[in-house]
Every structure is written in C-alpha cells, then in structure tokens.
Amino acid sequence: MPDQTTPHPGASQPPPPQNPFDFPQPAQPSRLRVVVADDNPVVRAGLTALLSGREDITVVAEAADGREAYEAAQQHRPDVVLLDVRMPGVDGISALPYLVRIAPVVMLTYSRESEIVQEALRRGAGGYLVHGEFTAGQLVDAVRDIKQGRAHFTPTAAGALLAQLRQGQGQAPGGSPLPDGLGQMNANAYGNSASVWPHNQTQLPTQPADMSLPRVPAPPTSPENLSQVQPDVGQSSSGWTSGRPAAPDRSRFQLSSREAEIMDLIASGMNNQQIAATCFISEKTVKNHINRIFAKLHSTSRSEAAAKWLGTAPGSHRGLG
C-alpha cells in the first residue's frame, strides 16, 4: 500500500508561503546621466567607455566644445557634466556659468594653472580633476559624489584652492588674468554672437549689446560676476606674463601632433601604460614615440623632457639646453 504522505507525481504543489510583512520590492536605482565635453575624440571615447561600463552610470551625450556641451545639457538634462577647459570655439571656462544652471559640473582637464582652477571654482565648478592625478576608480567616485554635492579635487587643484584661501581678501576682484585668453566672451573671440549659443528667452536673460553670450548671474558659490574677469593677458619681451612665466615656445621642438600629445601626457605624470590606454595604442608604440621625443628635446629622462616642454628648465626661453 503506497505511503499516504507522499504526493502523487501529478498532484499540484501547494503555493509558496506568502510574505507576512508584504514588503515592497526595492526600486531599481536610476542611472547617473553624464555629458562628456572634450575636444579630443580619443579622450571622449575613453571616458565614455570607462563610465558607461558602470551599472549605475550612462553617458547620454558627448561634446567637442562649450556650445555643444550646453546644447547637450539642455536636451538631456544630465546629472553631471564633465568639462574640459581648453576647447576651440567656446572654451570650458566661458561655458561653465551656463552649464552649472543645468547640472553640477566637474572640470576634467590637463590645465593645471592655479588661476584657471580658481576661476573655474569661482564660476561654479563642483570639482576639478587634472589628468594624470587620479585613477579610473577615483573618477567614477567623483562622478557619483558630485551628484550628491560632495566636491572632488586632485592635488594640483587642491593646492590652487588652498592658495586662494590663503590670499583671502587681498586679491583684486575678478581674480588673476587667465592665460591664453580663456573666458573671454566677446565677438572677436567667438564670431557672430547669434551663432554661438542657442537663445531661449524663457531660460536665459536678454543678450547685452557688447557680449557674444547672454549675461548670466554669477553662481551662488562665486563672489564675483562673470563680467569682472580681466580679459587681456599681455606678454612682455622678457618672457614673463603678469608676473608669471609665459608659455614656452614649443614649435622649436618640431614634434608631430601625436608626439606633442604624448609629451603632454608625460608632463602630466602618466606612465607608459596610462599613455597607451589614453591614446589607444600599444606600450611599444608609446616607447617608440618617447625615443623620438627625447631625441628632439635633447633629453635623456622624462623629468628633463617635461621641464623643457613646460618651460621650467634653465634656459628654456633661450633655446634648447
């Protein structure tokens, strides 16, 4: 006689026990939406691949200059904007006050000058990261934290911020002049004002007659108005600019565009593996480029080459050492 406690193979199974507390299923967290703005397509592709590989982050748009970044931010309403400083057309410093009205902005750049760092923070940047001073994981953490209002700075930017705090109220309004004409928002710099930015009267004030961009109130974190930035940086024949060394004349080195790009990365502190990943080339190719660079710069080490490239080596402004 079969065991009465054994269910028949064809019999239906009892339903699973109900959750007595009726807990709701946890909601899936929304992904952080990021706009990446950099004029270098290789850097943009690398950043997009790095960030999009995270489950909680997606890159919704890329931009090659400040105007494209603004248009992308208007269209996609991202959670974070990663913004380069030096870009053709509308640079990052000029675009910054407009972007911070839409989303938090992190400067992600090779520009390490203290006056640029200070001006970016003055105009509302929520963080400042210099290439070569952070890891991939630190970049991802910065993107996540900026959305929560937590600022991130790499050592160079932190040093510039500390210097600004030490200066206190002794600094003249508007800060130090910016190099290379960054942040000069005038018709000569960007052409016809009607073609620089899309105008939406419901979101931006009326454009003043003497500016190529509509006037925007200074960000809450900025003590000064955008229009107070000193527009001109004069260079003297002695090789100094407003008390600072002028940019070195690198044309005499006769580097190719790829060699110049790699030399910038060397000067930023990257090793061969990091340079290869940034430029999407092999380490062997990087070594071949470096050998040619050292020959052209008459250098035998990375530090010597970087000093000549940055104009900090003795006699840099008189010629090759």
URNOR-V265302 format. One record per backbone hydrogen bond with DSSP energy under -1.0 kcal/mol. NH is the residue of the N-H (numbers start at 1). CO is the residue of the C=O. E is the energy in kcal/mol with one decimal. If there is no record, write none. Layout:
BEGIN
nh=NH co=CO e=E
nh=NH co=CO e=E
END
This chain:
BEGIN
nh=6 co=3 e=-1.0
nh=11 co=8 e=-2.1
nh=22 co=19 e=-1.0
nh=32 co=56 e=-3.7
nh=34 co=58 e=-2.4
nh=35 co=80 e=-1.9
nh=36 co=61 e=-2.2
nh=37 co=82 e=-2.9
nh=38 co=63 e=-2.4
nh=44 co=40 e=-2.3
nh=45 co=41 e=-2.4
nh=46 co=42 e=-2.4
nh=47 co=43 e=-2.6
nh=48 co=44 e=-2.7
nh=49 co=45 e=-2.4
nh=50 co=46 e=-2.3
nh=51 co=47 e=-2.7
nh=52 co=48 e=-2.6
nh=54 co=51 e=-1.8
nh=57 co=54 e=-1.2
nh=58 co=32 e=-3.0
nh=60 co=34 e=-2.2
nh=61 co=34 e=-1.1
nh=63 co=36 e=-2.3
nh=66 co=90 e=-3.1
nh=69 co=65 e=-2.0
nh=70 co=66 e=-2.2
nh=71 co=67 e=-2.5
nh=72 co=68 e=-2.6
nh=73 co=69 e=-2.4
nh=74 co=70 e=-2.5
nh=75 co=71 e=-2.0
nh=76 co=72 e=-2.9
nh=77 co=73 e=-2.1
nh=79 co=33 e=-2.6
nh=80 co=33 e=-1.8
nh=81 co=104 e=-2.1
nh=82 co=35 e=-3.0
nh=83 co=106 e=-2.8
nh=84 co=37 e=-1.6
nh=92 co=85 e=-2.6
nh=95 co=91 e=-1.9
nh=96 co=92 e=-1.7
nh=98 co=95 e=-1.1
nh=99 co=95 e=-1.9
nh=100 co=96 e=-2.3
nh=102 co=99 e=-2.2
nh=103 co=99 e=-2.4
nh=106 co=81 e=-3.0
nh=107 co=127 e=-2.4
nh=108 co=83 e=-2.5
nh=109 co=129 e=-2.2
nh=117 co=113 e=-2.1
nh=118 co=114 e=-2.7
nh=119 co=115 e=-2.0
nh=120 co=116 e=-2.6
nh=121 co=117 e=-2.1
nh=122 co=118 e=-2.2
nh=123 co=119 e=-1.9
nh=124 co=121 e=-1.3
nh=125 co=120 e=-2.5
nh=126 co=105 e=-3.1
nh=128 co=152 e=-2.0
nh=129 co=107 e=-3.1
nh=131 co=109 e=-2.4
nh=133 co=130 e=-1.9
nh=139 co=135 e=-2.0
nh=140 co=136 e=-2.2
nh=141 co=137 e=-2.4
nh=142 co=138 e=-2.2
nh=143 co=139 e=-2.2
nh=144 co=140 e=-2.2
nh=145 co=141 e=-2.8
nh=146 co=142 e=-2.7
nh=147 co=143 e=-1.1
nh=149 co=146 e=-1.8
nh=150 co=145 e=-2.5
nh=154 co=128 e=-1.9
nh=158 co=154 e=-2.7
nh=159 co=155 e=-2.4
nh=160 co=156 e=-1.9
nh=161 co=157 e=-2.3
nh=162 co=158 e=-2.3
nh=163 co=159 e=-2.3
nh=164 co=160 e=-2.1
nh=165 co=161 e=-2.2
nh=166 co=162 e=-2.1
nh=167 co=163 e=-1.7
nh=168 co=164 e=-1.2
nh=170 co=167 e=-2.0
nh=175 co=172 e=-1.8
nh=182 co=179 e=-1.7
nh=184 co=181 e=-1.4
nh=185 co=183 e=-1.2
nh=186 co=184 e=-1.3
nh=190 co=186 e=-1.8
nh=191 co=187 e=-1.8
nh=195 co=192 e=-1.5
nh=203 co=200 e=-2.1
nh=204 co=200 e=-2.7
nh=211 co=208 e=-1.0
nh=222 co=219 e=-2.1
nh=228 co=225 e=-1.9
nh=229 co=226 e=-1.6
nh=236 co=240 e=-1.9
nh=239 co=236 e=-1.5
nh=241 co=244 e=-4.6
nh=244 co=241 e=-2.5
nh=246 co=239 e=-2.5
nh=250 co=248 e=-1.1
nh=253 co=250 e=-1.5
nh=254 co=251 e=-1.1
nh=260 co=256 e=-2.9
nh=261 co=257 e=-2.0
nh=262 co=258 e=-2.3
nh=263 co=259 e=-2.5
nh=264 co=260 e=-2.1
nh=265 co=261 e=-1.7
nh=266 co=262 e=-2.4
nh=267 co=263 e=-2.6
nh=268 co=264 e=-1.4
nh=269 co=266 e=-1.5
nh=270 co=265 e=-2.1
nh=275 co=271 e=-2.5
nh=276 co=272 e=-2.6
nh=277 co=273 e=-2.0
nh=278 co=274 e=-2.3
nh=279 co=275 e=-2.6
nh=281 co=276 e=-1.9
nh=286 co=282 e=-1.9
nh=287 co=283 e=-2.5
nh=288 co=284 e=-2.1
nh=289 co=285 e=-2.3
nh=290 co=286 e=-2.6
nh=291 co=287 e=-2.3
nh=292 co=288 e=-1.7
nh=293 co=289 e=-2.6
nh=294 co=290 e=-2.9
nh=295 co=291 e=-1.7
nh=296 co=292 e=-2.1
nh=297 co=293 e=-2.4
nh=299 co=294 e=-2.5
nh=305 co=301 e=-2.2
nh=306 co=302 e=-2.9
nh=307 co=303 e=-2.2
nh=308 co=304 e=-1.9
nh=309 co=305 e=-2.6
nh=310 co=306 e=-2.7
nh=312 co=307 e=-2.3
nh=313 co=307 e=-1.4
nh=316 co=313 e=-1.9
nh=318 co=315 e=-1.5
nh=319 co=315 e=-1.1
END
